């Protein structure tokens, strides 16, 4: 319903912000990471939004980037993961760290989130791993994917595709991978190091 909300920051809490848009104050639930880094009262802000509709409540969730919103929407498709748990995961992990954890099967990284135990973290990895892998394949088939721009090898190509799934352009992804990739590196090592260069 709402793609984003853009306006003046009126109030910040631990896990929410209030944004004034033409005299109407929208309360958006956010991760503590977003709430703490959004800026000072009176500053202009833009948050991408998700409207959660329940039988007795409408809740608006706000995200600092489209990547964070995409990760949130992926998370809430997992059985047992509601908006609050999804937000806790994105408070502990950035969208890129989350996607990397799912792609590499690192459920322990997800257990760092408040209220997420090993069983739920394993379910998140199990239910989303194929989706993330499919996104990698879709990116590789896209017209703007240029495998020749990265060093030869499956790991380097997969690392560039992983960065593109996270929202980076093919040029940004291939440049970052080219800077860090060395023969023998794993996909996880390559993506982690490349993320520091985009």
Contact map, one row per residue, 1 for C-alpha under 8 A:
111000000000000000000000000000000000000000000000001000000000000000000000000000000000000000000000000000000000000000000000000000000000000000000000000000000000000000000000000000000000000000000000000000
111110000000000000000000000000000000000000000000111000000000000000000000000000000000000000000000000000000000000000000000000000000000000000000000000000000000000000000000000000000000000000000000000000
111110000000000000000000000000000000000000000001110000000000000000000000000000000000000000000000000000000000000000000000000000000000000000000000000000000000000000000000000000000000000000000000000000
011111000000000000000000000000000000000000000111100000000000000000000000000000000000000000000000000000000000000000000000000000000000000000000000000000000000000000000000000000000000000000000000000000
011111100000000000101000000000000000000000000111100000000000000000000000000000000000000000000000000000000000000000000000000000000000000000000000000000000000000000000000000000000000000000000000000000
000111110000000000101000000000000000000000011110000000000000000000000000000000000000000000000000000000000000000000000000000000000000000000000000000000000000000000000000000000000000000000000000000000
000011111000000000111100000000000000000000011100000000000000000000000000000000000000000000000000000000000000000000000000000000000000000000000000000000000000000000000000000000000000000000000000000000
000001111100000000111000000000000000000011111000000000000000000000000000000000000000000000000000000000000000000000000000000000000000000000000000000000000000000000000000000000000000000000000000000000
000000111111000011110000000000000000001111111000000000000000000000000000000000000000000000000000000000000000000000000000000000000000000000000000000000000000000000000000000000000000000000000000000000
000000011111000011110000100000000000000011000000000000000000000000000000000000000000000000000000000000000000000000000000000000000000000000000000000000000000000000000000000000000000000000000000000000
000000001111100011100000000000000000000010000000000000000000000000000000000000000000000000000000000000000000000000000000000000000000000000000000000000000000000000000000000000000000000000000000000000
000000001111111111000000000000000011000010000000000000000000000000000000000000000000000000000000000000000000000000000000000000000000000000000000000000000000000000000000000000000000000000000000000000
000000000011111110000000000000000010000000000000000000000000000000000000000000000000000000000000000000000000000000000000000000000000000000000000000000000000000000000000000000000000000000000000000000
000000000001111100000000000000010011000000000000000000000000000000000000000000000000000000000000000000000000000000000000000000000000000000000000000000000000000000000000000000000000000000000000000000
000000000001111110000000000011110010000000000000000000000000000000000000000000000000000000000000000000000000000000000000000000000000000000000000000000000000000000000000000000000000000000000000000000
000000000001111111000000001111110010000000000000000000000000000000000000000000000000000000000000000000000000000000000000000000000000000000000000000000000000000000000000000000000000000000000000000000
000000001111101111100000001111000010000000000000000000000000000000000000000000000000000000000000000000000000000000000000000000000000000000000000000000000000000000000000000000000000000000000000000000
000000001111000111110000111100000000000000000000000000000000000000000000000000000000000000000000000000000000000000000000000000000000000000000000000000000000000000000000000000000000000000000000000000
000011111110000011111000111100000000000000001000000000000000000000000000000000000000000000000000000000000000000000000000000000000000000000000000000000000000000000000000000000000000000000000000000000
000000111100000001111111110000000000000000000000000000000000000000000000000000000000000000000000000000000000000000000000000000000000000000000000000000000000000000000000000000000000000000000000000000
000011110000000000111111110000000000000000000000000000000000000000000000000000000000000000000000000000000000000000000000000000000000000000000000000000000000000000000000000000000000000000000000000000
000000100000000000011111000000000000000000000000000000000000000000000000000000000000000000000000000000000000000000000000000000000000000000000000000000000000000000000000000000000000000000000000000000
000000000000000000011111100000000000000000000000000000000000000000000000000000000000000000000000000000000000000000000000000000000000000000000000000000000000000000000000000000000000000000000000000000
000000000000000000011111110000000000000000000000000000000000000000000000000000000000000000000000000000000000000000000000000000000000000000000000000000000000000000000000000000000000000000000000000000
000000000100000001111011111000000000000000000000000000000000000000000000000000000000000000000000000000000000000000000000000000000000000000000000000000000000000000000000000000000000000000000000000000
000000000000000001111001111100000000000000000000000000000000000000000000000000000000000000000000000000000000000000000000000000000000000000000000000000000000000000000000000000000000000000000000000000
000000000000000111100000111110000000000000000000000000000001000000000000000000000000000000000000000000000000000000000000000000000000000000000000000000000000000000000000000000000000000000000000000000
000000000000000111100000011111000000000000000000000000000011110000000000000000000000000000000000000000000000000000000000000000000000000000000000000000000000000000000000000000000000000000000000000000
000000000000001110000000001111100000000000000000000000000011110000000000000000000000000000000000000000000000000000000000000000000000000000000000000000000000000000000000000000000000000000000000000000
000000000000001110000000000111111110000000000000000000000000111000000000000000000000001000000000000000000000000000000000000000000000000000000000000000000000000000000000000000000000000000000000000000
000000000000001100000000000011111110000000000000000000000000001000000000000000000000001101100000000000000000000000000000000000000000000000000000000000000000000000000000000000000000000000000000000000
000000000000011100000000000001111111000000000000000000000000000000000000000000000000000000100000000000000000000000000000000000000000000000000000000000000000000000000000000000000000000000000000000000
000000000000000000000000000001111111100000000000000000000000000000000000000000000000000000100000000000000000000000000000000000000000000000000000000000000000000000000000000000000000000000000000000000
000000000000000000000000000001111111110000000000000000000000001100000000000000000000000000000000000000000000000000000000000000000000000000000000000000000000000000000000000000000000000000000000000000
000000000001111110000000000001111111110000000000000000000000000000000000000000000000000000000000000000000000000000000000000000000000000000000000000000000000000000000000000000000000000000000000000000
000000000001010000000000000000011111111000000000000000000000000000000000000000000000000000000000000000000000000000000000000000000000000000000000000000000000000000000000000000000000000000000000000000
000000000000000000000000000000001111111000000000000000000000000000000000000000000000000000000000000000000000000000000000000000000000000000000000000000000000000000000000000000000000000000000000000000
000000000000000000000000000000000111111100001000000000000000000000000000000000000000000000000000000000000000000000000000000000000000000000000000000000000000000000000000000000000000000000000000000000
000000001000000000000000000000000001111110100000000000000000000000000000000000000000000000000000000000000000000000000000000000000000000000000000000000000000000000000000000000000000000000000000000000
000000001000000000000000000000000000011111100000000000000000000000000000000000000000000000000000000000000000000000000000000000000000000000000000000000000000000000000000000000000000000000000000000000
000000011111000000000000000000000000001111100000000000000000000000000000000000000000000000000000000000000000000000000000000000000000000000000000000000000000000000000000000000000000000000000000000000
000000011100000000000000000000000000000111110000000000000000000000000000000000000000000000000000000000000000000000000000000000000000000000000000000000000000000000000000000000000000000000000000000000
000000011000000000000000000000000000001111111000000000000000000000000000000000000000000000000000000000000000000000000000000000000000000000000000000000000000000000000000000000000000000000000000000000
000001111000000000000000000000000000000001111100000000000000000000000000000000000000000000000000000000000000000000000000000000000000000000000000000000000000000000000000000000000000000000000000000000
000001111000000000100000000000000000010000111110000000000000000000000000000000000000000000000000000000000000000000000000000000000000000000000000000000000000000000000000000000000000000000000000000000
000111100000000000000000000000000000000000011111000000000000000100000000000000000000000000000000000000000000000000000000000000000000000000000000000000000000000000000000000000000000000000000000000000
000111000000000000000000000000000000000000001111100000000000011110000000000000000000000000000000000000000000000000000000000000000000000000000000000000000000000000000000000000000000000000000000000000
001110000000000000000000000000000000000000000111110000000000011111001000000000000000000000000000000000000000000000000000000000000000000000000000000000000000000000000000000000000000000000000000000000
011110000000000000000000000000000000000000000011111000000001111000001000000000000000000000000000000000000000000000000000000000000000000000000000000000000000000000000000000000000000000000000000000000
011000000000000000000000000000000000000000000001111100000001110000001000000000000000000000000000000000000000000000000000000000000000000000000000000000000000000000000000000000000000000000000000000000
110000000000000000000000000000000000000000000000111110000111100000000000000000000000000000000000000000000000000000000000000000000000000000000000000000000000000000000000000000000000000000000000000000
000000000000000000000000000000000000000000000000011111000111100000000000000000000010000000000000000000000000000000000000000000000000000000000000000000000000000000000000000000000000000000000000000000
000000000000000000000000000000000000000000000000001111101110000000000000000000000000000000000000000000000000000000000000000000000000000000000000000000000000000000000000000000000000000000000000000000
000000000000000000000000000000000000000000000000000111111100000000000000000000000000000000000000000000000000000000000000000000000000000000000000000000000000000000000000000000000000000000000000000000
000000000000000000000000000000000000000000000000000011111000000000000000000000000000000000000000000000000000000000000000000000000000000000000000000000000000000000000000000000000000000000000000000000
000000000000000000000000000000000000000000000000000001111100000000000000000000000000000000000000000000000000000000000000000000000000000000000000000000000000000000000000000000000000000000000000000000
000000000000000000000000000000000000000000000000000011111110000000000000000000000000000000000000000000000000000000000000000000000000000000000000000000000000000000000000000000000000000000000000000000
000000000000000000000000000000000000000000000000001111011111000000000000000000000000000000000000000000000000000000000000000000000000000000000000000000000000000000000000000000000000000000000000000000
000000000000000000000000000110000000000000000000001110001111100000000000000000000000000000000000000000000000000000000000000000000000000000000000000000000000000000000000000000000000000000000000000000
000000000000000000000000001110000000000000000000111100000111110000000000000000000000000000000000000000000000000000000000000000000000000000000000000000000000000000000000000000000000000000000000000000
000000000000000000000000000111000000000000000000111100000011111000000000000000000000000000000000000000000000000000000000000000000000000000000000000000000000000000000000000000000000000000000000000000
000000000000000000000000000111000000000000000011110000000001111100000000000000000000000000000000000000000000000000000000000000000000000000000000000000000000000000000000000000000000000000000000000000
000000000000000000000000000001100100000000000011100000000000111111011000000000000000000000000000000000000000000000000000000000000000000000000000000000000000000000000000000000000000000000000000000000
000000000000000000000000000000000100000000000111000000000000011111010000000000000000000000000000000000000000000000000000000000000000000000000000000000000000000000000000000000000000000000000000000000
000000000000000000000000000000000000000000000011000000000000001111111000000000000000000000000000000000000000000000000000000000000000000000000000000000000000000000000000000000000000000000000000000000
000000000000000000000000000000000000000000000001000000000000001111111100000000000000000000000000000000000000000000000000000000000000000000000000000000000000000000000000000000000000000000000000000000
000000000000000000000000000000000000000000000000000000000000000011111110000000000000000000000010000000000000000000000000000000000000000000000000000000000000000000000110000000000000000000000000000000
000000000000000000000000000000000000000000000000000000000000001111111111000000000000000001000110000000000000000000000000000000000000000000000000000000000000000000000000000000000000000000000000000000
000000000000000000000000000000000000000000000001110000000000001011111111100000000000000000000000000000000000000000000000000000000000000000000000000000000000000000000000000000000000000000000000000000
000000000000000000000000000000000000000000000000000000000000000001111111110000000000000000000000000000000000000000000000000000000000000000000000000000000000000000000000000000000000000000000000000000
000000000000000000000000000000000000000000000000000000000000000000111111111000000000000001000010011000000000000000000000000000000000000000000000000000000000000000000000000000000000000000000000000000
000000000000000000000000000000000000000000000000000000000000000000011111111100000010011001000000000000000000000000000000000000000000000000000000000000000000000000000000000000000000000000000000000000
000000000000000000000000000000000000000000000000000000000000000000001111111110000000000000000000000000000000000000000000000000000000000000000000000000000000000000000000000000000000000000000000000000
000000000000000000000000000000000000000000000000000000000000000000000111111111000000000000000000000000000000000000000000000000010000000000000000000000000000000000000000000000000000000000000000000000
000000000000000000000000000000000000000000000000000000000000000000000011111111001000010000000000000000000000000000000000000100010000000000000000000000000000000000000000000000000000000000000000000000
000000000000000000000000000000000000000000000000000000000000000000000001111111101110010000000000000000000000000000000000000000000000000000000000000000000000000000000000000000000000000000000000000000
000000000000000000000000000000000000000000000000000000000000000000000000111111101000000000000000000000000000000000000000000000000000000000000000000000000000000000000000000000000000000000000000000000
000000000000000000000000000000000000000000000000000000000000000000000000011111111000000000000000000000000000000000000000001100110000000000000000000000000000000000000000000000000000000000000000000000
000000000000000000000000000000000000000000000000000000000000000000000000000111111000000000000000000000000000000000000000000000000000000000000000000000000000000000000000000000000000000000000000000000
000000000000000000000000000000000000000000000000000000000000000000000000000001111100000000000000000000000000000000000001000000000000000000000000000000000000000000000000000000000000000000000000000000
000000000000000000000000000000000000000000000000000000000000000000000000001111111111110000000000000000000000000000000000000000000000000000000000000000000000000000000000000000000000000000000000000000
000000000000000000000000000000000000000000000000000000000000000000000000000100011111110000000000000000000000000000000000000000000000000000000000000000000000000000000000000000000000000000000000000000
000000000000000000000000000000000000000000000000000100000000000000000001000100001111111000000000000000000000000000000000000000000000000000000000000000000000000000000000000000000000000000000000000000
000000000000000000000000000000000000000000000000000000000000000000000000000000001111111100000000000000000000000000000000000000000000000000000000000000000000000000000000000000000000000000000000000000
000000000000000000000000000000000000000000000000000000000000000000000000000000001111111110000000000000000000000001110000000000000000000000000000000000000000000000000000000000000000000000000000000000
000000000000000000000000000000000000000000000000000000000000000000000001001100001111111111000000000000000000000000000000000000000000000000000000000000000000000000000000000000000000000000000000000000
000000000000000000000000000001100000000000000000000000000000000000000001000000000011111111100000000000000000000000000000000000000000000000000000000000000000000000000000000000000000000000000000000000
000000000000000000000000000000100000000000000000000000000000000000000000000000000001111111110000000000000000000011100000000000000000000000000000000000000000000000000000000000000000000000000000000000
000000000000000000000000000000000000000000000000000000000000000000000000000000000000111111111000010000000000010111010000000000000000000000000000000000000000000000000000000000000000000000000000000000
000000000000000000000000000000100000000000000000000000000000000000010011000000000000011111111110010000000000000010000000000000000000000000000000000000000000000000000000000000000000000000000000000000
000000000000000000000000000000111000000000000000000000000000000000000000000000000000001111111100000000000000000010000000000000000000000000000000000000000000000000000000000000000000000000000000000000
000000000000000000000000000000000000000000000000000000000000000000000000000000000000000111111100000000000000010111000000000000000000000000000000000000000000000000000000000000000000000000000000000000
000000000000000000000000000000000000000000000000000000000000000000000000000000000000000011111111110000000000010010000000000000000000000000000000000000000000000000000000000000000000000000000000000000
000000000000000000000000000000000000000000000000000000000000000000010000000000000000000001111111110000000000000000000000000000000000000000000000000000000000000000000000000000000000000000000000000000
000000000000000000000000000000000000000000000000000000000000000000110010000000000000000001001111111000000000000000000000000000000000000000000000000000000000000000000100000000000000000000000000000000
000000000000000000000000000000000000000000000000000000000000000000000000000000000000000000001111111100000000000000000000000000000000000000000000000000000000000000000100000000000000000000000000000000
000000000000000000000000000000000000000000000000000000000000000000000000000000000000000000001111111110000000000000000000000000000000000000000000000000000000000000000000000000000000000000000000000000
000000000000000000000000000000000000000000000000000000000000000000000010000000000000000011001111111111000000010000000000000000000000000000000000000000000000000000000000000000000000000000000000000000
000000000000000000000000000000000000000000000000000000000000000000000010000000000000000000000011111111100000000000000000000000000001000000000000000000000000000000000100000000000000000000000000000000
000000000000000000000000000000000000000000000000000000000000000000000000000000000000000000000001111111110000000000000000000000000000000000000000000000000000000000000000000000000000000000010010000000
000000000000000000000000000000000000000000000000000000000000000000000000000000000000000000000000111111111110110000000000000010000000000000000000000000000000000000000000000000000000000000000000000000
000000000000000000000000000000000000000000000000000000000000000000000000000000000000000000000000011111111110000000000000000110011001000000000000000000000000000000000000000000000000000000000000000000
000000000000000000000000000000000000000000000000000000000000000000000000000000000000000000000000001111111100000000000000000010001001100000000000000000000000000000000000000000000000000000000000000000
000000000000000000000000000000000000000000000000000000000000000000000000000000000000000000000000000111111100000000000000000000000000000000000000000000000000000000000000000000000000000000010000000000
000000000000000000000000000000000000000000000000000000000000000000000000000000000000000000000000000011111110000000000000000010001000000000000000000000000000000000000000000000000000000000000000000000
000000000000000000000000000000000000000000000000000000000000000000000000000000000000000000000000000011111111110000000000000010000000000000000000000000000000000000000000000000000000000000000000000000
000000000000000000000000000000000000000000000000000000000000000000000000000000000000000000000000000011001111111000000100110110000000000000000000000000000000000000000000000000000000000000000000000000
000000000000000000000000000000000000000000000000000000000000000000000000000000000000000000000000000000000111111100000100100000000000000000000000000000000000000000000000000000000000000000000000000000
000000000000000000000000000000000000000000000000000000000000000000000000000000000000000000000000000010000111111100000000000000000000000000000000000000000000000000000000000000000000000000000000000000
000000000000000000000000000000000000000000000000000000000000000000000000000000000000000010011000010010000111111110010000100000000000000000000000000000000000000000000000000000000000000000000000000000
000000000000000000000000000000000000000000000000000000000000000000000000000000000000000000000000000000000011111111011100100000000000000000000000000000000000000000000000000000000000000000000000000000
000000000000000000000000000000000000000000000000000000000000000000000000000000000000000010010000000000000001111111010000000000000000000000000000000000000000000000000000000000000000000000000000000000
000000000000000000000000000000000000000000000000000000000000000000000000000000000000000111111000000000000000011111110000000000000000000000000000000000000000000000000000000000000000000000000000000000
000000000000000000000000000000000000000000000000000000000000000000000000000000000000100110010000000000000000001111110000000000000000000000000000000000000000000000000000000000000000000000000000000000
000000000000000000000000000000000000000000000000000000000000000000000000000000000000100100000000000000000000000011111000000000000000000000000000000000000000000000000000000000000000000000000000000000
000000000000000000000000000000000000000000000000000000000000000000000000000000000000100010000000000000000000011111111101100000000000000000000000000000000000000000000000000000000000000000000000000000
000000000000000000000000000000000000000000000000000000000000000000000000000000000000000000000000000000000000001000111111100000000000000000000000000000000000000000000000000000000000000000000000000000
000000000000000000000000000000000000000000000000000000000000000000000000000000000000000000000000000000000011001000011111110000000000000000000000000000000000000000000000000000000000000000000000000000
000000000000000000000000000000000000000000000000000000000000000000000000000000000000000000000000000000000000000000001111111000000000000000000000000000000000000000000000000000000000000000000000000000
000000000000000000000000000000000000000000000000000000000000000000000000000000010000000000000000000000000000000000011111111100000000000000000000000000000000000000000000000000000000000000000000000000
000000000000000000000000000000000000000000000000000000000000000000000000000000000000000000000000000000000011011000011111111110000000000000000000000000000000000000000000000000000000000000000000000000
000000000000000000000000000000000000000000000000000000000000000000000000000000000000000000000000000000000010000000000111111111000000000000000000000000000000000000000000000000000000000000000000000000
000000000000000000000000000000000000000000000000000000000000000000000000000001000000000000000000000000000000000000000011111111100000000000000000000000000000000000000000000000000000000000000000000000
000000000000000000000000000000000000000000000000000000000000000000000000001001000000000000000000000001000010000000000001111111110000000000000000000000000000000000000000000000000000000000000000000000
000000000000000000000000000000000000000000000000000000000000000000000000000000000000000000000000000011101110000000000000111111111000000000000000000000000000000000000000000000000000000000000000000000
000000000000000000000000000000000000000000000000000000000000000000000000000000000000000000000000000000000000000000000000011111111100000000000000000000000000000000000000000000000000000000000000000000
000000000000000000000000000000000000000000000000000000000000000000000000000001000000000000000000000000000000000000000000001111111110000000000000000000000000000000000000000000000000000000000000000000
000000000000000000000000000000000000000000000000000000000000000000000000011001000000000000000000000001000000000000000000000111111111000000000000000000000000000000000000000000000000000000000000000000
000000000000000000000000000000000000000000000000000000000000000000000000000000000000000000000000000001101000000000000000000011111111100000000000000000000000000000000000000000000000000000000000000000
000000000000000000000000000000000000000000000000000000000000000000000000000000000000000000000000000000000000000000000000000001111111110000000000000000000000000000000000000000000000000000000000000000
000000000000000000000000000000000000000000000000000000000000000000000000000000000000000000000000000000000000000000000000000000111111111000000000000000000000000000000000000000000000000000000000000000
000000000000000000000000000000000000000000000000000000000000000000000000000000000000000000000000001001100000000000000000000000011111111100000000000000000000000000000000000000000000000000000000000000
000000000000000000000000000000000000000000000000000000000000000000000000000000000000000000000000000000100000000000000000000000001111111110000000000000000000000000000000000000000000000000000000000000
000000000000000000000000000000000000000000000000000000000000000000000000000000000000000000000000000000000000000000000000000000000111111111000000000000000000000000000000000000000000000000000000000000
000000000000000000000000000000000000000000000000000000000000000000000000000000000000000000000000000000000000000000000000000000000011111111100000000000000000000000001000000000000000000000000000000000
000000000000000000000000000000000000000000000000000000000000000000000000000000000000000000000000000000000000000000000000000000000001111111110000000000000000010011001000000000000000000000000000000000
000000000000000000000000000000000000000000000000000000000000000000000000000000000000000000000000000000000000000000000000000000000000111111111000000000000000000010000000000000000000000000000000000000
000000000000000000000000000000000000000000000000000000000000000000000000000000000000000000000000000000000000000000000000000000000000011111111100000000000000000000000000000000000000000000000000000000
000000000000000000000000000000000000000000000000000000000000000000000000000000000000000000000000000000000000000000000000000000000000001111111100100000000000000010011000000000000000000000000000000000
000000000000000000000000000000000000000000000000000000000000000000000000000000000000000000000000000000000000000000000000000000000000000111111100100000000000000010000000000000000000000000000000000000
000000000000000000000000000000000000000000000000000000000000000000000000000000000000000000000000000000000000000000000000000000000000000011111110100000000000000000000000000000000000000000000000000000
000000000000000000000000000000000000000000000000000000000000000000000000000000000000000000000000000000000000000000000000000000000000000001111111100000000000000000000000000000000000000000000000000000
000000000000000000000000000000000000000000000000000000000000000000000000000000000000000000000000000000000000000000000000000000000000000000001111110000000000000000000000000000000000000000000000000000
000000000000000000000000000000000000000000000000000000000000000000000000000000000000000000000000000000000000000000000000000000000000000000000111110000000000000000000000010000000000000000000000000000
000000000000000000000000000000000000000000000000000000000000000000000000000000000000000000000000000000000000000000000000000000000000000000111111111000000000000010000000010000000000000000000000000000
000000000000000000000000000000000000000000000000000000000000000000000000000000000000000000000000000000000000000000000000000000000000000000000011111111000000000000000000010001000000000000000000000000
000000000000000000000000000000000000000000000000000000000000000000000000000000000000000000000000000000000000000000000000000000000000000000000000111111000000100000000000000001000000000000000000000000
000000000000000000000000000000000000000000000000000000000000000000000000000000000000000000000000000000000000000000000000000000000000000000000000011111110000000000000000000000000000000000000000000000
000000000000000000000000000000000000000000000000000000000000000000000000000000000000000000000000000000000000000000000000000000000000000000000000011111100000000000000000000001100100000000000000000000
000000000000000000000000000000000000000000000000000000000000000000000000000000000000000000000000000000000000000000000000000000000000000000000000011111110001100100000000000001101100000000000000000000
000000000000000000000000000000000000000000000000000000000000000000000000000000000000000000000000000000000000000000000000000000000000000000000000000111111001100000000000000000000100100000000000000000
000000000000000000000000000000000000000000000000000000000000000000000000000000000000000000000000000000000000000000000000000000000000000000000000000101111101100000000000000000000000000000000000000000
000000000000000000000000000000000000000000000000000000000000000000000000000000000000000000000000000000000000000000000000000000000000000000000000000000111111100000000000000000000000000000000000000000
000000000000000000000000000000000000000000000000000000000000000000000000000000000000000000000000000000000000000000000000000000000000000000000000000000011111110000000000000000000000000000000000000000
000000000000000000000000000000000000000000000000000000000000000000000000000000000000000000000000000000000000000000000000000000000000000000000000000000001111111000000000000000000000000011100100000000
000000000000000000000000000000000000000000000000000000000000000000000000000000000000000000000000000000000000000000000000000000000000000000000000000001111111111100000000000000001000100000100100000000
000000000000000000000000000000000000000000000000000000000000000000000000000000000000000000000000000000000000000000000000000000000000000000000000001001111111111110000000000000000000000000000000000000
000000000000000000000000000000000000000000000000000000000000000000000000000000000000000000000000000000000000000000000000000000000000000100000000000000000111111111000000000000000000000000100000000000
000000000000000000000000000000000000000000000000000000000000000000000000000000000000000000000000000000000000000000000000000000000000000000000000000000000011111111100000000000001000000000110110000000
000000000000000000000000000000000000000000000000000000000000000000000000000000000000000000000000000000000000000000000000000000000000000000000000000001000001111111110000010011001000000000000010000000
000000000000000000000000000000000000000000000000000000000000000000000000000000000000000000000000000000000000000000000000000000000000000110110000100000000000111111111000000010000000000000000000000000
000000000000000000000000000000000000000000000000000000000000000000000000000000000000000000000000000000000000000000000000000000000000000100000000000000000000011111111100000000000000000000000010000000
000000000000000000000000000000000000000000000000000000000000000000000000000000000000000000000000000000000000000000000000000000000000000000000000000000000000001111111111000010000000000000000010001000
000000000000000000000000000000000000000000000000000000000000000000000000000000000000000000000000000000000000000000000000000000000000000000100000000000000000000111111111110010000000000000000000000000
000000000000000000000000000000000000000000000000000000000000000000000000000000000000000000000000000000000000000000000000000000000000001100100000000000000000000011111111000000000000000000000000000000
000000000000000000000000000000000000000000000000000000000000000000100000000000000000000000000011001000000000000000000000000000000000000000000000000000000000000001111111000000000000000000000000000000
000000000000000000000000000000000000000000000000000000000000000000100000000000000000000000000000000000000000000000000000000000000000000000000000000000000000000000111111100000000000000000000000000000
000000000000000000000000000000000000000000000000000000000000000000000000000000000000000000000000000000000000000000000000000000000000000000000000000000000000000000111111110110000000000000000000000000
000000000000000000000000000000000000000000000000000000000000000000000000000000000000000000000000000000000000000000000000000000000000000000000000000000000000000000010011111110000000000000000000000000
000000000000000000000000000000000000000000000000000000000000000000000000000000000000000000000000000000000000000000000000000000000000000000000001110000000000000100010001111111000000000000000000000000
000000000000000000000000000000000000000000000000000000000000000000000000000000000000000000000000000000000000000000000000000000000000000000000000000000000000000000000000111111100000000000000000000000
000000000000000000000000000000000000000000000000000000000000000000000000000000000000000000000000000000000000000000000000000000000000000000000000000000000000000000000001111111110000000000000000000001
000000000000000000000000000000000000000000000000000000000000000000000000000000000000000000000000000000000000000000000000000000000000000000000000000000000000000110110001111111111000000000000000010001
000000000000000000000000000000000000000000000000000000000000000000000000000000000000000000000000000000000000000000000000000000000000000000000000011011000000000100000000011111111100000000000000000000
000000000000000000000000000000000000000000000000000000000000000000000000000000000000000000000000000000000000000000000000000000000000000000000000000011000000000000000000001111111110000000000000000000
000000000000000000000000000000000000000000000000000000000000000000000000000000000000000000000000000000000000000000000000000000000000000000000000000000000000000000000000000111111111000000000000011011
000000000000000000000000000000000000000000000000000000000000000000000000000000000000000000000000000000000000000000000000000000000000000000000000000001000001001100000000000011111111100000000110010000
000000000000000000000000000000000000000000000000000000000000000000000000000000000000000000000000000000000000000000000000000000000000000000000000000011100000000000000000000001111111100000000000000000
000000000000000000000000000000000000000000000000000000000000000000000000000000000000000000000000000000000000000000000000000000000000000000000000000000000000000000000000000000111111100000000000010010
000000000000000000000000000000000000000000000000000000000000000000000000000000000000000000000000000000000000000000000000000000000000000000000000000000000000000000000000000000011111110000000100110000
000000000000000000000000000000000000000000000000000000000000000000000000000000000000000000000000000000000000000000000000000000000000000000000000000000100001000000000000000000001111111010000100000000
000000000000000000000000000000000000000000000000000000000000000000000000000000000000000000000000000000000000000000000000000000000000000000000000000000000000000000000000000000000001111110000000000000
000000000000000000000000000000000000000000000000000000000000000000000000000000000000000000000000000000000000000000000000000000000000000000000000000000000000000000000000000000000000111110000000000000
000000000000000000000000000000000000000000000000000000000000000000000000000000000000000000000000000000000000000000000000000000000000000000000000000000000000000000000000000000000000011111000000000000
000000000000000000000000000000000000000000000000000000000000000000000000000000000000000000000000000000000000000000000000000000000000000000000000000000000010000000000000000000000000111111101100000000
000000000000000000000000000000000000000000000000000000000000000000000000000000000000000000000000000000000000000000000000000000000000000000000000000000000010000000000000000000000000000111111100000000
000000000000000000000000000000000000000000000000000000000000000000000000000000000000000000000000000000000000000000000000000000000000000000000000000000000011011000000000000000000000000011111110000000
000000000000000000000000000000000000000000000000000000000000000000000000000000000000000000000000000100010000000000000000000000000000000000000000000000000000001000000000000000000000000001111111000000
000000000000000000000000000000000000000000000000000000000000000000000000000000000000000000000000000000000000000000000000000000000000000000000000000000000000000000000000000000000000000011111111100000
000000000000000000000000000000000000000000000000000000000000000000000000000000000000000000000000000000000000000000000000000000000000000000000000000000000011001000000000000000001001100011111111110000
000000000000000000000000000000000000000000000000000000000000000000000000000000000000000000000000000100000000000000000000000000000000000000000000000000000000001101100000000000001000000000111111111000
000000000000000000000000000000000000000000000000000000000000000000000000000000000000000000000000000000000000000000000000000000000000000000000000000000000000000000000000000000000000000000011111111100
000000000000000000000000000000000000000000000000000000000000000000000000000000000000000000000000000000000000000000000000000000000000000000000000000000000000000000000000000000000001000000001111111110
000000000000000000000000000000000000000000000000000000000000000000000000000000000000000000000000000000000000000000000000000000000000000000000000000000000000000000000000000010011011000000000111111111
000000000000000000000000000000000000000000000000000000000000000000000000000000000000000000000000000000000000000000000000000000000000000000000000000000000000000000100000000000010000000000000011111111
000000000000000000000000000000000000000000000000000000000000000000000000000000000000000000000000000000000000000000000000000000000000000000000000000000000000000000000000000000000000000000000001111111
000000000000000000000000000000000000000000000000000000000000000000000000000000000000000000000000000000000000000000000000000000000000000000000000000000000000000000000000000000010010000000000000111111
000000000000000000000000000000000000000000000000000000000000000000000000000000000000000000000000000000000000000000000000000000000000000000000000000000000000000000000000000110010000000000000000011111
